[in-house]
């Protein structure tokens, strides 16, 4: 996936989860944050961020904040923090044969039980549901999810496990929105119930996958599988 007309800026503050104050060409500008998560370890005063023009010219925030450079002991890491990007990247990955073969039927936003999963796939006699989770939390090269408690995430995992009984294959795909990842683990210290639920549904047959991405200021695409650290 590609972004048009990316601009570099400096992050100043985040008065609420939707808005950030940034310096663009030395001028303060209010921008929209395309991620409602906490991202406290990413959006630090003085951080270099990347913006794209908003689609609606009449909107009060002329730009969307989509990526940030995180300073680490191993150097700066460019992290895409657009919450829509993982689904866009996975859609293309699925169409290109990420799980089944190229040309399989891929439909977005399909309901099963009380949940709406990100994708439904058909290939021959195979049918599957796929739930996508974007990952921006990084610590010494290890990616983790979630960065805050997520009851909705647990609900999705339980519904994926239930779908197995109806003959579906089920997948949860963690998309690490940066490169150079050394492994992925559930963030039990932030939400133990989610970590426990993930291990439980994996044991029942839900396939847990994790892929990192090649990230640039104006693009993000799935690159390679990441080792699971359970």
KETOR-677246 format. One record per residue: residue number from 1; residue in three letters; x, y, z of N, C-alpha, C, O in turn. Coordinates in steps of 0.02 Angstrom, whole numbers, plus 50000, padded with zeros to 5 digits. Atoms other than C-alpha are relative to their C-alpha. Example, Ala and Ser with C-alpha at 12.3 -4.5 7.8 and 13.67 -1.06 7.14 Angstrom:
1_ALA_50045_49941_50000_50615_49775_50390_50045_50060_50000_50097_50059_50033
2_SER_49958_49941_49997_50684_49947_50357_49961_50055_50037_49986_50110_50045
***
This chain:
1_UNK_50042_49941_50000_50000_50000_50000_50044_50062_50000_50098_50063_50030
2_UNK_49961_49938_50008_50058_50176_49958_49960_50060_50024_49898_50061_50018
3_UNK_50030_49937_49981_50024_50348_50027_50022_50055_49951_50079_50054_49927
4_UNK_49981_49945_50045_50021_50505_49918_50026_50060_50040_50003_50072_50096
5_UNK_49980_49933_49976_50113_50668_49954_50017_50001_50075_49991_50043_50112
6_UNK_49980_50004_49929_50193_50620_50121_50042_50061_50019_50085_50083_49980
7_UNK_49961_49943_49974_50261_50764_50226_50030_49982_50068_49999_49949_50109
8_UNK_49966_50009_49936_50386_50759_50368_49978_50055_50048_49969_50112_50028
9_UNK_50019_49951_49949_50338_50845_50531_50031_49981_50067_50063_49928_50073
10_UNK_49975_50013_49933_50383_50855_50715_49941_49997_50047_49900_50043_50049
11_UNK_50055_50008_49953_50264_50790_50848_50010_50045_50061_50065_50049_50088
12_UNK_49998_49957_49941_50222_50911_50989_49959_49971_50058_49985_49963_50113
13_UNK_50043_50024_49946_50074_50844_51088_49939_49965_49971_49925_49970_49911
14_UNK_50061_50035_50020_49916_50739_51083_49945_50015_50051_49939_49980_50101
15_UNK_50051_49980_49952_49771_50826_51170_49945_49949_50010_49915_49946_50064
16_UNK_50047_50056_49993_49655_50678_51136_50019_49947_49950_50066_49956_49911
17_UNK_49978_50057_50040_49661_50512_51047_49992_50010_49924_50021_49973_49885
18_UNK_50011_49988_50071_49603_50585_50881_50045_50055_49971_50054_50058_49910
19_UNK_49966_49939_50023_49710_50742_50871_50072_50002_50026_50086_49982_50082
20_UNK_49931_49986_49980_49896_50783_50874_50018_50070_49977_49994_50094_49925
21_UNK_49972_49937_50021_49985_50948_50868_50071_49987_49974_50112_49956_50008
22_UNK_49936_50012_50032_50134_50948_50751_50028_50065_49971_49991_50113_49960
23_UNK_49968_49945_50037_50259_51068_50674_50010_49979_49928_50044_49929_49915
24_UNK_49992_50012_50072_50247_51072_50485_50033_50061_49969_50003_50115_49968
25_UNK_49962_49944_50026_50379_51181_50404_50004_50057_50051_50001_50116_50034
26_UNK_49991_49951_49948_50400_51267_50571_49936_50031_50026_49938_50072_50072
27_UNK_50064_49972_49979_50214_51307_50590_49959_49947_50037_49956_49889_50014
28_UNK_50042_50048_49964_50099_51224_50719_49937_49983_49961_49902_50027_49935
29_UNK_50058_50024_50037_49963_51118_50638_49966_49945_50039_49999_49900_50065
30_UNK_50038_50055_49970_49824_51010_50710_49988_49947_49947_49965_49962_49892
31_UNK_50008_50054_50048_49820_50840_50625_49959_49944_50031_49952_49939_50092
32_UNK_50038_50058_49978_49713_50684_50634_50047_49941_50011_50090_49928_49969
33_UNK_49959_50060_49985_49792_50529_50715_49961_49939_49976_49906_49926_50001
34_UNK_50034_50059_50027_49747_50371_50617_50011_49938_50042_50020_49883_50016
35_UNK_49993_50056_49953_49764_50263_50772_49973_50025_50067_50000_50071_50096
36_UNK_50030_49978_49937_49653_50279_50926_50031_49966_50061_50010_49978_50117
37_UNK_49966_50032_49944_49769_50169_51032_50041_50050_50039_50047_50109_50020
38_UNK_49963_49956_49957_49877_50241_51169_50064_50025_49967_50077_50086_49966
39_UNK_49938_49982_50037_50043_50239_51073_50044_50048_50040_50078_50090_50011
40_UNK_49962_49952_49958_50124_50328_51221_50075_49994_49991_50111_50042_49999
41_UNK_49929_50010_50010_50293_50252_51185_50024_50024_49932_50084_50027_49919
42_UNK_49983_49977_50067_50286_50317_51006_49995_50075_49992_50040_50108_49966
43_UNK_50013_49929_50010_50212_50491_51012_50030_50040_50058_49996_50059_50105
44_UNK_49963_49962_49950_50344_50581_51114_50018_50068_49970_50031_50073_49910
45_UNK_49985_49933_50024_50377_50766_51101_50068_50001_49965_50118_49977_49990
46_UNK_49939_49995_50040_50506_50801_50967_50009_49943_49951_50056_49945_49910
47_UNK_49993_50057_50046_50480_50636_50874_49985_50021_49928_49942_50063_49915
48_UNK_50013_49988_50071_50489_50640_50685_49940_49958_49978_49938_49898_49989
49_UNK_50060_50035_50023_50320_50595_50609_49989_50015_49927_50019_50061_49898
50_UNK_50015_49991_50071_50250_50579_50435_49924_50007_49991_49885_49971_50022
51_UNK_50070_49980_50011_50086_50653_50373_49981_49991_49927_50022_49998_49882
52_UNK_50028_50000_50067_49975_50629_50222_49939_50046_49999_49905_50051_50049
53_UNK_50058_49955_50004_49842_50752_50160_49935_49962_50014_49927_49905_49991
54_UNK_50065_50029_49989_49666_50716_50222_49959_49998_49936_49969_50041_49892
55_UNK_50039_50007_50061_49541_50659_50091_49947_50055_49994_49927_50072_49938
56_UNK_50052_49948_50001_49413_50792_50141_50033_50068_50011_50057_50082_50066
57_UNK_49968_49935_49995_49479_50967_50106_49966_50047_50049_49998_50094_50073
58_UNK_50037_49958_49954_49345_51044_50217_50011_49981_50073_49987_50015_50118
59_UNK_49988_50023_49932_49403_50947_50370_50045_50049_50037_50088_50081_50007
60_UNK_49961_49952_49961_49477_51050_50512_50073_49978_50009_50116_50019_50023
61_UNK_49932_50026_49996_49632_50937_50516_50023_49983_49929_49999_49935_49900
62_UNK_49981_50010_50070_49720_50948_50347_50041_49938_49986_50047_49918_49928
63_UNK_49956_50058_50010_49834_50798_50375_49980_49942_50046_49949_49952_50098
64_UNK_50004_50060_49958_49831_50619_50441_50070_49980_50020_50115_49979_49978
65_UNK_49936_50025_49976_49975_50559_50549_50002_49924_49990_49959_49889_50017
66_UNK_50000_50071_50017_50026_50387_50483_50062_49962_50022_50061_49900_50024
67_UNK_49938_50036_49982_50204_50348_50539_50042_50043_50047_50036_50105_50048
68_UNK_49958_49965_49952_50332_50393_50672_50067_49965_50004_50071_49904_49997
69_UNK_49934_50030_49987_50517_50366_50701_50009_49992_50075_50006_50041_50113
70_UNK_49988_50014_49930_50550_50282_50868_50075_49993_50012_50109_49955_49977
71_UNK_49929_50004_49983_50721_50307_50947_50011_49941_50047_49977_49935_50098
72_UNK_49984_50057_49958_50796_50148_51019_50076_49995_50006_50112_50030_49971
73_UNK_49929_50011_49991_50966_50088_51079_50032_49968_49938_50093_49970_49930
74_UNK_49976_50032_50061_50980_49995_50913_49994_50046_49939_50005_50025_49883
75_UNK_50010_49953_50055_50945_50151_50810_49926_50017_49993_49884_49989_50028
76_UNK_50069_49981_50010_50787_50232_50747_49962_49947_49960_49989_49916_49913
77_UNK_50044_50047_50035_50642_50121_50692_49941_50040_49972_49909_50078_50008
78_UNK_50059_49968_50030_50510_50184_50571_49940_49954_50010_49939_49897_49986
79_UNK_50059_50040_49984_50341_50124_50633_49938_50032_49968_49923_50090_49980
80_UNK_50064_49978_50027_50181_50139_50533_49948_49992_50056_49943_49938_50086
81_UNK_50050_50004_49948_50041_50179_50655_49929_50015_49975_49886_50036_50013
82_UNK_50066_49993_50031_49895_50191_50535_49961_49936_50013_49980_49882_49989
83_UNK_50037_50061_49981_49765_50071_50604_49964_49968_49941_49942_49911_49946
84_UNK_50032_50029_50059_49691_50046_50430_50052_49962_49956_50032_49921_49916
85_UNK_49948_50028_50043_49858_49995_50352_50005_49923_50003_50011_49892_49951
86_UNK_49994_50073_49998_49866_49814_50417_49948_49964_49957_49965_49916_49922
87_UNK_50051_50034_50040_49700_49766_50336_50012_50009_49925_50003_49962_49886
88_UNK_49985_49989_50070_49749_49846_50171_50058_49956_49977_50056_49927_49923
89_UNK_49943_50042_50017_49915_49754_50173_49981_49927_49998_50003_49891_49953
90_UNK_50020_50071_49998_49836_49587_50221_49954_49983_49941_49958_49928_49914
91_UNK_50044_50013_50057_49703_49603_50086_50041_49983_49937_50028_49935_49902
92_UNK_49957_50013_50058_49838_49615_49952_50039_49935_50008_50048_49898_49960
93_UNK_49963_50061_49985_49937_49477_50036_49958_49938_49988_49981_49888_49960
94_UNK_50046_50056_50011_49786_49361_50035_49987_49989_49926_49987_49932_49902
95_UNK_50013_50005_50072_49748_49399_49853_50060_49971_49963_50053_49938_49912
96_UNK_49938_50025_50032_49930_49359_49811_50018_49929_50022_50071_49904_50004
97_UNK_49987_50069_49979_49917_49187_49894_50033_49993_50067_50068_49944_50079
98_UNK_49969_50003_49934_49969_49225_50072_49981_49939_50041_50022_49911_50076
99_UNK_50023_50060_49963_49864_49084_50145_49984_49943_49951_50009_49888_49959
100_UNK_50014_50050_50051_49792_48991_49995_50036_50021_49936_50088_50054_49939
101_UNK_49967_49983_50063_49835_49011_49812_49977_50067_49973_49924_50092_49992
102_UNK_50019_49938_50033_49834_49169_49709_49934_49991_49963_49922_49939_49932
103_UNK_50065_50004_50034_49660_49205_49643_49944_49974_50043_49888_49966_50019
104_UNK_50054_50023_49955_49564_49142_49795_49950_50057_50011_49967_50115_50001
105_UNK_50053_49951_49987_49402_49231_49839_50012_50031_50069_50016_49995_50119
106_UNK_49988_49964_49937_49432_49364_49973_49947_50053_50008_49940_50098_49966
107_UNK_50052_49951_49985_49289_49461_50051_50014_50033_50067_50032_49999_50115
108_UNK_49986_49963_49939_49309_49596_50182_49938_50006_50043_49881_50007_50018
109_UNK_50053_49985_49952_49204_49620_50339_49942_49951_49994_49889_49969_49967
110_UNK_50053_50050_50002_49103_49461_50356_49982_49978_50071_50026_49969_50113
111_UNK_50025_50014_49933_48995_49417_50507_49995_49925_50011_49974_49887_49968
112_UNK_50011_50069_49976_48999_49253_50602_49982_50005_50073_50019_50037_50112
113_UNK_50022_49995_49930_48904_49233_50765_49990_50073_50019_49954_50110_49985
114_UNK_50006_49931_49977_48919_49395_50862_50060_50043_49980_50068_50098_50005
115_UNK_49940_49963_50019_49081_49450_50778_50000_50015_49925_49971_49978_49885
116_UNK_49988_49984_50070_49127_49535_50616_50075_49992_49989_50115_50031_50015
117_UNK_49929_50013_50013_49292_49464_50553_50024_50041_49941_49984_50062_49898
118_UNK_49972_49956_50051_49409_49560_50441_49993_49971_49930_49979_50007_49882
119_UNK_50003_50031_50066_49409_49434_50298_49969_49930_50002_49975_49894_50051
120_UNK_50024_50068_50013_49321_49280_50232_50032_49978_49934_50034_50015_49886
121_UNK_49965_50026_50059_49414_49170_50106_49969_49935_49977_49949_49893_50018
122_UNK_50019_50064_50029_49361_49032_49989_50051_49981_49948_50071_50022_49907
123_UNK_49956_50027_50052_49476_48922_49887_49983_49927_49992_49998_49887_50037
124_UNK_50023_50068_50009_49406_48762_49814_49948_49983_50053_49899_50019_50061
125_UNK_50047_50019_49947_49319_48672_49957_50020_50029_50068_49990_50012_50119
126_UNK_49978_49969_49937_49413_48774_50088_49964_50066_50011_49951_50104_49964
127_UNK_50031_49936_49982_49330_48916_50180_50030_50020_50068_50040_49979_50112
128_UNK_49964_49978_49941_49409_49023_50314_49982_50071_50019_49962_50111_49977
129_UNK_50005_49933_49974_49392_49175_50424_50069_50023_50023_50108_49984_50050
130_UNK_49935_49972_49981_49540_49290_50455_49988_50064_50040_49952_50108_50017
131_UNK_50002_49939_49960_49556_49419_50593_50070_50029_50002_50119_49993_50012
132_UNK_49936_49965_50005_49695_49549_50579_50010_50045_50060_49964_50081_50081
133_UNK_49982_49957_49944_49783_49636_50723_50065_50038_49983_50117_50006_49972
134_UNK_49940_49961_50013_49904_49779_50692_50041_50007_50063_50014_50015_50118
135_UNK_49955_50000_49943_50057_49782_50805_50050_50058_49993_50088_50061_49945
136_UNK_49953_49944_49999_50153_49941_50847_50044_49999_50062_50092_50038_50066
137_UNK_49962_50001_49937_50219_49896_51020_50065_49961_49990_50064_49904_49967
138_UNK_49933_50029_50011_50407_49860_51015_50043_50010_50062_50043_50063_50092
139_UNK_49953_49996_49944_50534_49821_51151_50061_49957_49983_50057_49896_49983
140_UNK_49938_50034_50017_50714_49777_51104_49991_49952_49941_50017_49896_49942
141_UNK_50010_50040_50060_50658_49710_50936_49945_49949_50003_49931_49916_49954
142_UNK_50055_50047_49992_50516_49605_51005_49934_50038_49993_49923_50088_50027
143_UNK_50067_49970_50010_50340_49648_50946_49951_49967_50048_49955_49907_50062
144_UNK_50049_50026_49953_50194_49629_51066_49931_50029_49986_49924_50083_49958
145_UNK_50070_49979_50006_50005_49642_51065_49962_49969_50058_49974_49911_50076
146_UNK_50020_49931_50015_49900_49718_51138_50041_50051_50039_50081_50032_50082
147_UNK_49967_49948_49961_49963_49885_51201_49954_50028_50053_49972_50075_50089
148_UNK_50050_49982_49949_49807_49903_51309_49949_49944_50003_49941_49907_49954
149_UNK_50051_50053_49995_49669_49786_51373_49950_50003_49942_49929_50057_49922
150_UNK_50046_50003_50057_49555_49727_51231_49951_49943_50009_49964_49887_49989
151_UNK_50053_50050_49994_49396_49635_51275_49973_49980_49932_49955_49923_49921
152_UNK_50022_50015_50068_49345_49647_51092_50047_49949_49968_50024_49905_49931
153_UNK_49952_50048_50027_49505_49555_51046_49988_49930_50025_49993_49882_49987
154_UNK_50015_50066_49972_49462_49412_51164_49938_49971_49969_49935_49912_49954
155_UNK_50062_50022_50032_49287_49403_51091_50014_49972_49930_49986_49920_49911
156_UNK_49983_50024_50067_49360_49385_50916_50034_49933_50003_50019_49889_49963
157_UNK_49964_50064_49995_49475_49245_50971_49951_49943_50016_49956_49889_49986
158_UNK_50048_50053_49981_49332_49147_51051_49954_49983_49941_49937_49925_49932
159_UNK_50043_50013_50058_49223_49167_50895_50039_49963_49946_50010_49920_49912
160_UNK_49960_50038_50048_49366_49106_50785_50003_49926_50020_49997_49883_49977
161_UNK_49999_50069_49976_49379_48950_50893_49933_49966_49989_49931_49907_49971
162_UNK_50067_50029_50010_49191_48923_50883_49988_49983_49927_49955_49933_49912
163_UNK_50010_50012_50072_49196_48934_50692_50033_49935_49977_50012_49906_49927
164_UNK_49968_50063_50017_49311_48782_50688_49950_49943_50000_49953_49897_49959
165_UNK_50049_50054_49993_49165_48674_50743_49951_49997_49941_49919_49946_49928
166_UNK_50043_49998_50058_49068_48729_50588_50037_49987_49935_50011_49997_49881
167_UNK_49963_50020_50059_49205_48673_50470_50043_50054_49968_50074_50043_49916
168_UNK_49957_49946_50027_49294_48839_50442_50072_49991_50024_50084_49967_50080
169_UNK_49934_49988_49975_49480_48862_50450_50002_50071_50026_49969_50115_49999
170_UNK_49999_49934_49970_49522_49011_50558_50071_50023_50013_50114_49983_50032
171_UNK_49934_49971_49994_49671_49127_50567_49997_50067_50037_49951_50106_50026
172_UNK_49989_49932_49975_49727_49274_50672_50070_50019_49976_50119_49985_49989
173_UNK_49937_49977_50030_49863_49372_50583_50022_50064_50034_49988_50116_50030
174_UNK_49971_49941_49969_49970_49492_50682_50047_50033_49950_50095_50001_49926
175_UNK_49961_49963_50048_50043_49624_50568_50045_50050_50037_50021_50100_50064
176_UNK_49952_49957_49967_50201_49702_50640_50015_50059_49953_50041_50050_49898
177_UNK_49997_49941_50044_50203_49880_50572_50069_50033_50001_50075_50094_50000
178_UNK_49931_49978_50006_50392_49893_50568_50042_49940_49979_50018_49883_49980
179_UNK_49955_50054_50021_50541_49792_50507_50053_49985_50052_50059_50020_50102
180_UNK_49947_50019_49954_50686_49706_50592_49977_49968_50064_50012_49971_50115
181_UNK_50029_50029_49940_50576_49613_50715_50034_49933_50016_50045_49892_49971
182_UNK_49966_50062_49979_50660_49473_50815_49952_49947_50024_49972_49890_50036
183_UNK_50049_50047_49976_50499_49390_50871_49937_50036_50023_49937_50097_50031
184_UNK_50064_49972_49976_50319_49414_50929_49977_49960_50060_49984_49899_50063
185_UNK_50030_50033_49942_50239_49377_51096_49939_50039_50021_49936_50100_50013
186_UNK_50057_49964_49971_50071_49417_51175_50023_50039_50061_50063_50015_50101
187_UNK_49980_49956_49944_50087_49560_51300_49961_49983_50063_49914_50018_50081
188_UNK_50037_50023_49941_50031_49465_51454_50003_50051_50057_49957_50054_50098
189_UNK_49993_49951_49946_50095_49604_51568_49950_50057_49992_49936_50093_50040
190_UNK_50049_49947_50012_49969_49723_51488_49928_49973_49999_49882_50009_50018
191_UNK_50066_50031_49999_49822_49603_51465_50008_49924_50001_50009_49892_49949
192_UNK_49988_50071_49992_49847_49429_51534_49943_49958_49971_49956_49905_49942
193_UNK_50057_50039_50025_49672_49372_51486_50004_49991_49924_49987_49938_49898
194_UNK_49992_50007_50072_49707_49408_51302_50055_49949_49985_50046_49906_49942
195_UNK_49945_50047_50011_49874_49316_51310_49978_49928_50013_49994_49883_49975
196_UNK_50024_50068_49984_49790_49166_51393_49951_49976_49947_49953_49918_49927
197_UNK_50049_50019_50051_49648_49168_51266_50034_49981_49934_50013_49935_49900
198_UNK_49964_50014_50062_49770_49172_51121_50033_49930_50003_50029_49892_49954
199_UNK_49969_50066_49993_49864_49020_51187_49946_49945_49998_49957_49891_49970
200_UNK_50053_50049_49997_49700_48929_51219_49972_49985_49930_49964_49927_49912
201_UNK_50030_50011_50066_49626_48955_51045_50051_49970_49952_50033_49932_49907
202_UNK_49947_50031_50042_49793_48911_50964_50002_49925_50013_50009_49887_49965
203_UNK_50000_50071_49984_49788_48744_51056_49939_49965_49971_49941_49906_49956
204_UNK_50062_50029_50028_49610_48717_50991_50002_49995_49924_49962_49960_49895
205_UNK_49994_50006_50073_49666_48741_50810_49998_50065_49961_50007_50064_49900
206_UNK_49995_49936_50035_49656_48926_50770_50073_50012_49982_50117_50008_50025
207_UNK_49931_49989_50022_49811_48964_50666_50021_50072_50016_49988_50120_49995
208_UNK_49974_49934_49981_49913_49108_50737_50061_50014_49956_50110_49977_49957
209_UNK_49946_49981_50045_50024_49196_50610_50024_50070_50017_49985_50111_50042
210_UNK_49973_49933_49989_50137_49347_50624_50049_50016_49945_50093_49977_49928
211_UNK_49957_49977_50054_50221_49446_50486_50022_50072_50014_49982_50113_50036
212_UNK_49977_49931_49996_50329_49600_50489_49992_50032_49932_49977_49999_49882
213_UNK_50010_49963_50062_50322_49735_50357_50062_50040_49981_50102_50060_50023
214_UNK_49955_49949_50024_50436_49837_50249_49963_50067_50005_49911_50075_49974
215_UNK_50033_49936_49988_50394_50014_50303_50044_50056_49976_50103_50059_49994
216_UNK_49968_49937_50019_50442_50178_50220_49951_50056_50018_49894_50041_50036
217_UNK_50047_49946_49984_50367_50350_50251_49936_49999_49957_49884_50021_49980
218_UNK_50059_49998_50043_50249_50324_50104_49974_49931_49980_49935_49925_49933
219_UNK_50024_50066_50018_50220_50135_50102_50006_49950_50057_50044_49961_50104
220_UNK_49994_50056_49955_50194_49975_50200_49977_49937_49965_49922_49936_49937
221_UNK_50020_50063_50030_50192_49797_50135_50028_49942_50041_50082_49947_50070
222_UNK_49979_50059_49963_50204_49626_50216_50063_49971_49968_50067_49964_49907
223_UNK_49937_50025_50026_50379_49555_50200_50015_49928_50020_50020_49885_49976
224_UNK_49981_50068_49981_50419_49400_50304_49969_49979_50067_49949_50021_50107
225_UNK_50031_50027_49940_50354_49287_50441_50045_50012_50060_50106_50013_50054
226_UNK_49965_49986_49938_50402_49323_50621_49991_49940_50047_49937_49910_50051
227_UNK_50001_50055_49952_50445_49192_50752_49952_50015_50058_49952_50071_50084
228_UNK_50046_49993_49943_50310_49165_50885_50036_49979_50064_50065_49926_50068
229_UNK_49967_50014_49936_50375_49174_51064_49946_49989_50052_49926_50036_50087
230_UNK_50053_50016_49950_50245_49086_51171_50032_49965_50059_49996_49947_50106
***
